[in-house]
Amino acid sequence: MRKQVDTSNPNAWAGPEQFGYAPLFKNTKQRRGNGLSTVFGKGSIMEDVLNPPTKTIPRTEDTERVQQKGNLLFGAGNHGHYIDMRVDSVTHREMCTRAAQFFFVILYLPLYFLLRASHLDWFEFHIVEICFLLCLLSLILFDFLRPIATPVRFNYKEQEVYVYHKGALYRIPWAECEIACMYSPDHMGIAGLADAYNLNLWLYPKHCVNGKAGDEPIALILNNTGPSHADIYNYWEYVRAFMTDGSDKVYTFEEEGSRAYFIDFSKISLRLILKLPLLLLIFFFTNPRKLYVWLNPFKKKWPQEVHEWTGEVRNWH
């Protein structure tokens, strides 16, 4: 695959312009320690550092529209003085499901109709078919039943960021919260190695207040967008604007029916109940990650300290 990023300068890699912004990635290996390597055999970490200090990204697209997209795609709620933003493991938890759908529609169904039309009964399943279907089901269940991680909580009032990751609780002052867009030239895509961009929040041991953090900083992936970096900066712009200006200056989650990831089951009518199986099937094929966020019973909860720092108890994902 042809690389979009100009890597001719070993100290500054130039990314392609998208929506009026062309990122410049610099090697931050000394800043990050030895906990991550993104280039085979080199160990360099090429990043466009966004915070600190807080960096404003110039865009040709309307600012309100950028914030709307960042909120709708990745937000888990604007709650006045704080917002919750989903991490990549939640917003992109459909890779195995998409593979199962692909193999079922492209491989299994044509063979099924071909064999039944030739010499097998329509509901005569052989052990090979059963095993194949069970494998597809296991891929779907892996996506569905993986526990949903807590979002990252950005507290404007206290100017703090709360992260609960792998049993460790981090309380990070916004002025020390390290967020960067990282270029990953060895990202494994469908067709092999490809360009990819991560939005990382770096978790340093000094900010861990409960649990074991380890000796090296680790990168929590907030968003991975593959070969396009536009949504990386949509996510960032919403967070930046909120933590800089507060909820009154950004697009709020309650506007324009934006609770796209939430169903209030107490208000479901009989008509909707009758349509629910069809709606669930449509969501399963069009956007399964939304379905998984709605229905997954295994949602990680915030430690009690976060509720005390926030001033209220809220675990909605």
Buried (B, 14 or more C-beta within 10 A) or exposed (E): EEEBBBBEEEEEBBBBEBBEBEBEBBBBBEBBBEBBBBBEEBEBBBBBBBBEEBBEBEBEBEEEEBBBBBBBBBBBBBBBBBBBBBBBBBBBBBEBBBBBBEBBEEEBEEEBEEBEEEEBEEEEEEEEBEEBBEEBEEBBEBBBEBEBBBBBBBBBEBEBBBBBBEEBBBBBEBEEBBBBBBBBBBBEEEEEBBBBBBBBBBBBBEBBBBEEBEEEBBBBBBBBBBBBBBBBBBBBBBBBBBBEEEBEEBBBBEEEEBBEBBBEEEEEEEEEEEEEEEEEEEBBEEBBBBBBBBEBEEBBEBBEBBBEBBBEEBEEB
